[in-house]
């Protein structure tokens, strides 16, 4: 369940890596996640006065758009990384698998966190204790972040290993074929030598 904590984390992370890698798509993700973060803050009621309602409406609409464009931007970032990579096959496999696994982990985490939230949010401890509510909110955000990052890393590393193994197997097969061909030539050379001697 993404919330202000997870959105703020991904906004900062994508902004840092977007600048470092000159990746405009990651900068776009950072912008979308920033809009979602501000929307979350606006909904807490910290903005007071006559402008509170219009500002909240603006960021609510911005957050709705941001939610729709986050994953397309993530995919576009993966395509961009593949296009500029020296090893396009390995990078492409890594990016595709990483994004797919990340999405799967996020969906699982979101469903699990909703169930946990429904159980804990109605308990007296959480309802009557502001610190407990804040702790639950932070825990949900950090859990979602952990699920997302671990999903991406697992998918990405697994794909890289599969590509490496496939290449190693291909290389071994190629070497074996060369050796067989070489051995065949050696046998033919020996036969020709024996025929000449006869």
Order of alpha helices (4+ residues) and beta strands (2+ residues): alpha-alpha-alpha-alpha-alpha-alpha
